[in-house]
Amino acid sequence: MSDYLEKFDNCLQGADPYCVGQCPFKMEILNFLEKAGRGSAKAAFKIYRNAVGFPKIVSQICPQPCKTVCPKNDHGGAIEMLELEKASIFLTKDTSPTDYNIPPKKEHVAIIGAGAAGVGALLRLSTKKYHVEVFEKTGLLGGYLRQVVNPDVVDADLNEQLKFQDYDLHLNTEITSIDDLKDKNFDAVLVTTGDAGNDFGLLNAVSHEGDKYSTEHDGCGWFASGGLIGYELIDAVAAGLAMGTVIDNYLKTKHQYYPRLKKGTRLCEGMVTIADDTPAVLAEGNIYNIEEFAAEASRCVKCECNFCRQHCDILDYTNKWPRRVRDEVIATTLEGKTELKATPARRLMSLCNHCGICEDVCPEDIDMDQLFMVGRQKMHRQGKMPWPFHDFFLRDMEQANGEASLIKKPFDKDTGKEFEKSRYALFPGCQLGASEPELIVKIYDSLLFQHPDTAMFLQCCGISAHWAG
């Protein structure tokens, strides 16, 4: 059975839709749109804020990469995600973050540079209750953000999202050397000094785990992120937020795993079929009202791979996906008495007629037919397959191979006796003879004309027993 299980790990169920694949924040866009589609602006806003950290800032700088890959582009226009995000802010009365009562951690983290990536990392690390110290050579937070977003918006969003966080801010303080922090006993240092900023040797550093832009100095992990390593502004914010997880992982495990931002999805191009050409909803004013907000969100087609569900009646009828089917088959075929454990796939395994279409349509070639077959065989070996699922087939095969079977040796026209040996034999099985008996006669006559010593036997080929497991 293990031979068929590996491919189930590649099932595209739950794979990022096209829009999420292009979003640097990997926001749960389908979840956002589901909440927005039923008019829950506050719930949608929380999903947005949790993903981007600073919703008011990000809504001003997002280049909307999701729109370029939306399948609705040619069917009424792409989903207006940015307008929906702005509306979720506008329609939510209280946009302040949640104040989590978490005990502080003992580790100390330094952030050099308080630009887009720096403030993102500050938010994530301080939310995790690490003691964070920020060193910024200028007198303000935000860096390049202030040049592309109204400084009042930057200040308002930073103050709001950081208002419950405890951190030390050192403005007008430039760090020029690793030695400047040597006496402060930091456990990790993040360098986000921006494009062409001081990299402290990190741009050429490779950790012992092969990850670039991270290293260790005297037991302290040093990491680089943001514009310093080439990210654009929106990606720098996302990378800074992601560094919260990277540094948290390092402080817990001492592994310098450093994932770069990756874009893309495992969904194939053209996988989603769209029949609805409803045009994008336009706001009557400057921003969506609640009705327009819900209407535009409802245009989403919820991109996902469901080829198996479209073509397999069993999966559609039972409302199950391949991974769940796999888990239920494994649970059902485990050793042990059925009275003591659940057998959720016992009936399911016997519903499949082995048409093979699931493997044909699956982009990952997942073969549920063979999984069901191996499951049936295993249940038979354990003596746990209910008799209604196989008894008729076995009795039918026994009858077909018993006295009712026909084994015919050909006659030699010259001697009038049966041939002692036959070089060929016609074995049509039971179904062809049952459905088209005259066809069997024609085939056999044709063979006898070419090879007079051709024999014939009408018996069950055993496929019914094979199908039953």
Sequence and secondary structure as in RCSB ss.txt:
>XXXX:A:sequence
MSDYLEKFDNCLQGADPYCVGQCPFKMEILNFLEKAGRGSAKAAFKIYRNAVGFPKIVSQICPQPCKTVCPKNDH
GGAIEMLELEKASIFLTKDTSPTDYNIPPKKEHVAIIGAGAAGVGALLRLSTKKYHVEVFEKTGLLGGYLRQVVN
PDVVDADLNEQLKFQDYDLHLNTEITSIDDLKDKNFDAVLVTTGDAGNDFGLLNAVSHEGDKYSTEHDGCGWFAS
GGLIGYELIDAVAAGLAMGTVIDNYLKTKHQYYPRLKKGTRLCEGMVTIADDTPAVLAEGNIYNIEEFAAEASRC
VKCECNFCRQHCDILDYTNKWPRRVRDEVIATTLEGKTELKATPARRLMSLCNHCGICEDVCPEDIDMDQLFMVG
RQKMHRQGKMPWPFHDFFLRDMEQANGEASLIKKPFDKDTGKEFEKSRYALFPGCQLGASEPELIVKIYDSLLFQ
HPDTAMFLQCCGISAHWAG
>XXXX:A:secstr
 HHHHGGGGG  TT   HHHHH TT   HHHHHHHHHTT HHHHHHHHHHHHS HHHHHHH   HHHHH GGGGT
T    HHHHHHHHHHT S            S EEEEE  SHHHHHHHHHHHHTT EEEEEESSSSS TTHHHHS 
HHHHHHHHHHHTTT  EEEEET    SGGGGGGGT SEEEE   TT   TTGGG B TTS BTEEEETTEEEEE 
GGGGT  HHHHHHHHHHHHHHHHHHHHH            SS TT             SSSS  HHHHHHHHTT 
      HHHHH HHHHHHT  HHHHHHHHHHHHSSS TTTS  TTHHHHHH     HHHHH TT   HHHHHHHH
HHHHHHTT S GGGTHHHHHHHHHHTTTT EEE  B TTTSSB S  S EE  HHHHHHH HHHHHHHHHHHHHH
 TT EEEE   SHHHHHT 
